[in-house]
Amino acid sequence: MAEKKKIEWLSVLQGFSMLLVVIGHVSLTNQSNDPNTPIATGIKDLIYTFHMPLFIFISGWLFYYTCIGRGKTYKDMLTSKTKRLLIPFFAFTIITMLLKMAFPQLMHRGVDIKAIINTFVLFRSNPLGEMWFVFVLFELMLLYPLYKLVARNKTSALIGLVGAVILSKLLPSISYFYIRKVTYMLPFFVMGILCCRFEWQKYMVKWWFFLVVVVLFAFCNVMNLLPKFLEAETALVGTLFAMSLCLIIGKYKPLLFRSFRDYTFQIFLMGIFFQMVIRWIYVRYGEERLFGPMWFLSVFIGVYVPTLIAKAIERYAPKGVRLCFGM
């Protein structure tokens, strides 16, 4: 598959995935499952069936494309990912703690000694809830030599994928260093690597594949018919649906989401802060009839304010500041 085509569909997929994250972070009423807003709650529940495994899958695809496939050394990879992931992780964790202390009325959780230990010593929680993803992604990438072996041929790929699935199912739940999240996400990361290695996307772009995953998506994710212990399988269906959808869209609308898709990581890092402000305004001053407009405003603000800030930082800020924002 030509490089240009890969970039087009992948950019559409990244934009789509980031939009799902921003929508999933809308919480105007301070209730995760508010019965008074069934449509918004239903959308959020649907997104949460697959959106983070989808991001891990995309990250695995990119990891092969940018590192494994180009033969980068472990040292080069580690240096690059430390700058790209760990520096923003610690920078935004500290920023969040300071904001929580300054504006406790906007926050669900406060900051105390236990929270600090869990964040910087045990790595089992974070004051900015979604930051677990950044640390887990970094931990997954530490297995770089293993992925190179897995991606050598189809036999090693099958063994590696089966092993990742078994590990995710059988390893005890360990919260320290987000180990449970690492093992849960490992099969999706490996599948992303193998998808890029063997170009599985050439099958996902076909209409018959899309129709099959649409039906599965309706049963597994929309209707939520699979039992709780098959949540990984449900997430896989959602991931395949998003992949196939964006591959097809990329053929006809390759510039979709171009207004923000180049800054998805920065939106991930910053968007929630501006959505917190919208939530505070709604809780304090809003009326029920304003829920819809405020919901859309939260999505718009969560996407485009970070995008504008990221563009300004990219153009004007010194290197140290850019590193804190994953640039």
C-alpha positions in Angstrom: 0.0 0.0 0.0 1.3 3.4 -1.0 2.6 5.6 1.8 0.3 8.5 0.9 -2.8 6.2 1.1 -1.6 4.9 4.5 -1.2 8.4 5.8 -4.7 9.5 4.6 -6.7 6.7 6.2 -4.6 6.7 9.3 -5.0 10.5 9.7 -8.8 10.1 9.4 -8.7 7.3 11.9 -6.7 9.4 14.4 -9.1 12.3 14.0 -12.1 10.0 14.5 -10.5 8.3 17.5 -9.7 11.6 19.2 -13.2 12.9 18.6 -14.5 9.8 20.4 -12.2 10.6 23.4 -13.4 14.2 23.6 -17.0 13.1 23.4 -16.4 10.5 26.0 -15.0 13.2 28.4 -18.2 15.3 28.3 -19.6 15.1 31.8 -21.8 18.2 32.4 -23.8 16.9 35.3 -20.9 15.5 37.3 -22.6 12.0 37.0 -21.0 9.3 34.9 -24.4 7.7 34.1 -27.0 10.3 34.5 -30.5 8.9 33.9 -31.8 12.4 33.1 -29.6 12.5 30.0 -30.1 9.0 28.4 -28.9 9.9 24.9 -25.6 11.4 26.1 -25.1 8.6 28.5 -25.8 6.0 25.8 -23.3 7.6 23.5 -20.7 7.7 26.2 -21.3 4.1 27.2 -20.9 3.0 23.5 -17.7 4.9 23.1 -16.2 3.4 26.2 -16.7 -0.1 24.9 -13.8 0.3 22.5 -12.2 3.7 22.3 -9.0 3.2 24.3 -8.2 -0.3 22.9 -8.6 1.4 19.5 -6.0 4.0 20.5 -3.6 1.3 21.6 -4.2 -0.5 18.3 -3.4 2.6 16.4 -0.3 3.1 18.5 0.9 -0.4 17.8 0.4 0.2 14.0 2.5 3.4 14.2 5.1 1.7 16.4 5.8 -0.8 13.7 5.7 1.9 11.0 8.0 4.3 12.7 10.3 2.0 14.8 10.2 -1.7 14.0 9.8 -1.4 10.3 12.6 1.2 10.1 15.0 -0.9 12.2 15.5 1.7 15.0 17.8 0.6 17.9 16.3 0.1 21.3 18.3 3.2 22.6 16.9 5.4 19.8 13.4 4.2 20.4 13.7 4.7 24.2 15.1 8.2 23.8 12.3 9.1 21.4 9.4 7.7 23.5 10.8 9.2 26.7 10.6 12.6 25.1 7.3 12.0 23.4 5.5 10.3 26.4 7.2 10.5 29.8 8.0 14.2 29.7 4.3 15.1 28.9 3.1 12.5 31.4 5.0 14.1 34.3 4.5 17.7 33.2 0.7 17.3 32.9 0.4 15.2 36.1 2.1 18.0 38.0 0.0 20.7 36.3 -3.1 18.8 37.2 -2.2 18.5 40.8 -1.5 22.2 41.0 -4.9 22.9 39.4 -6.7 20.6 41.7 -5.3 22.4 44.7 -6.1 25.8 43.2 -9.7 24.9 41.9 -11.0 22.1 44.0 -14.6 23.0 43.1 -14.0 21.9 39.5 -12.6 18.5 40.4 -14.0 15.1 41.2 -11.0 14.1 43.3 -8.7 16.1 45.5 -4.9 15.7 46.1 -3.5 14.2 49.3 -0.4 12.3 50.4 -2.0 9.0 49.3 -2.7 10.4 45.9 0.9 11.5 45.5 2.2 8.1 46.5 -0.2 6.3 44.1 0.9 8.7 41.3 4.6 8.9 41.6 5.7 5.8 43.6 3.2 3.0 42.9 1.8 4.3 39.6 -1.6 2.9 40.2 -3.7 6.1 39.7 -3.3 9.7 38.4 -4.9 13.0 39.3 -5.7 13.3 35.6 -7.5 10.0 35.1 -6.8 9.4 31.4 -3.0 9.8 31.9 -2.8 6.1 32.6 -2.9 5.6 28.8 0.4 7.5 28.3 2.3 5.5 30.9 0.8 2.2 29.8 1.8 3.0 26.2 5.3 3.7 27.3 5.5 0.4 29.2 4.2 -1.5 26.2 6.9 0.0 24.1 9.6 -1.3 26.4 9.0 -4.7 25.0 10.4 -3.6 21.7 12.8 -6.5 21.1 10.0 -9.0 21.7 7.8 -7.3 19.1 10.6 -7.5 16.6 10.7 -11.3 17.1 6.9 -11.5 16.9 6.8 -9.6 13.6 9.4 -11.7 11.8 7.0 -14.1 10.1 3.4 -15.4 10.2 4.3 -18.3 12.6 6.0 -16.0 15.1 3.1 -13.6 14.7 0.6 -16.2 15.6 2.6 -17.4 18.6 3.1 -13.9 19.8 -0.6 -12.9 19.4 -1.8 -16.1 21.2 0.7 -15.5 24.0 -0.5 -11.9 24.4 -4.1 -13.0 24.6 -3.3 -15.7 27.1 -1.3 -13.3 29.3 -4.2 -10.8 29.2 -6.7 -13.4 30.3 -4.7 -15.3 33.0 -2.4 -12.8 34.7 -3.8 -11.7 38.1 -5.1 -8.2 38.4 -2.2 -6.1 39.5 -2.8 -2.4 39.9 0.8 -1.3 40.6 2.5 0.3 37.6 -0.8 -0.2 35.7 0.2 -3.8 35.1 -3.4 -5.0 34.7 -4.0 -2.3 32.1 -0.7 -3.2 30.3 -1.7 -6.9 30.0 -5.2 -6.1 29.0 -4.0 -3.7 26.2 -1.1 -5.9 25.1 -3.1 -8.0 22.5 -4.4 -4.8 20.9 -0.9 -3.3 20.7 0.4 -6.5 19.1 -2.5 -6.7 16.7 -1.7 -3.1 15.6 1.9 -4.1 15.0 0.9 -7.1 13.0 -1.7 -5.2 11.1 1.0 -2.8 9.8 3.5 -5.7 9.3 1.2 -7.8 7.2 -1.0 -5.0 5.8 -4.3 -6.4 7.2 -5.9 -3.1 6.3 -6.2 -4.2 2.7 -8.9 -6.6 3.8 -10.6 -4.1 6.2 -11.1 -1.6 3.4 -13.4 -4.0 1.5 -17.2 -3.5 1.7 -18.0 -7.1 2.7 -15.7 -6.7 5.7 -17.3 -3.4 6.7 -20.8 -4.9 6.5 -19.8 -7.8 8.7 -18.3 -5.6 11.4 -21.2 -3.3 11.3 -23.5 -6.2 12.2 -21.1 -7.4 14.9 -20.8 -3.8 16.2 -24.6 -3.5 16.5 -24.9 -6.7 18.5 -21.7 -6.5 20.6 -21.3 -2.7 21.2 -24.6 -1.0 20.6 -26.9 -3.6 22.0 -24.1 -4.8 24.4 -25.2 -8.5 24.1 -21.8 -10.0 25.1 -21.2 -10.8 28.8 -18.9 -8.6 30.9 -16.0 -11.1 30.8 -15.9 -10.8 27.0 -15.3 -7.0 27.1 -12.0 -7.4 25.3 -13.8 -9.2 22.4 -16.3 -6.3 22.4 -13.5 -3.8 22.2 -11.9 -5.7 19.3 -15.2 -5.6 17.4 -15.3 -1.8 18.0 -11.7 -1.4 16.9 -12.3 -3.3 13.7 -15.4 -1.3 13.0 -13.5 2.0 13.4 -10.6 0.8 11.3 -12.8 -0.4 8.4 -15.0 2.7 8.6 -12.1 5.1 8.4 -10.3 3.1 5.7 -13.4 3.5 3.6 -13.9 7.2 4.5 -10.2 7.8 3.7 -10.8 6.7 0.1 -13.5 9.3 -0.5 -12.9 12.0 2.2 -9.1 11.9 2.8 -9.0 15.4 4.4 -11.7 14.7 7.0 -10.8 16.0 10.4 -7.8 17.9 9.0 -8.6 20.9 11.1 -7.4 19.1 14.2 -6.1 15.6 13.4 -2.4 16.6 13.5 -2.7 17.5 17.2 -4.5 14.5 18.6 -2.0 13.9 21.4 -2.1 17.6 22.5 -6.0 17.4 22.4 -5.7 14.4 24.6 -3.4 16.2 27.1 -5.3 19.5 27.2 -8.9 19.0 26.2 -10.2 17.8 29.5 -9.2 21.0 31.3 -11.4 23.1 29.1 -14.2 20.6 29.3 -13.9 20.9 33.1 -14.6 24.6 32.8 -17.7 24.0 30.7 -18.9 21.4 33.3 -18.4 23.9 36.1 -20.4 26.6 34.3 -23.2 24.2 33.5 -23.4 22.8 37.1 -23.4 26.3 38.6 -25.4 28.3 36.1 -26.9 25.9 33.5 -30.5 24.9 33.0 -31.7 21.5 31.7 -32.8 23.1 28.4 -29.2 24.2 27.9 -27.8 20.7 28.2 -27.7 20.0 24.4 -26.0 23.2 23.4 -23.5 23.0 26.3 -22.8 19.3 25.4 -21.8 20.4 21.8 -19.9 23.3 23.2 -17.9 21.0 25.4 -17.0 18.9 22.4 -16.1 21.9 20.3 -14.0 23.5 23.1 -12.3 20.2 23.9 -11.1 19.8 20.3 -10.3 23.3 19.0 -8.9 25.2 22.0 -6.1 22.6 22.5 -5.6 22.6 18.7 -5.1 26.4 18.7 -2.8 26.3 21.7 -0.8 23.5 20.2 -0.3 25.4 16.9 0.9 28.4 18.9 3.3 26.3 21.0 4.6 24.6 17.9 5.3 27.9 16.2 6.5 30.1 19.0 7.5 28.1 22.2 11.0 27.1 23.0 12.0 23.4 22.8 11.6 22.7 26.5 8.0 23.8 26.4 7.3 21.9 23.2 8.6 18.7 24.9 6.1 19.1 27.7 3.4 19.1 25.1 4.7 16.0 23.3 6.1 18.0 20.4 
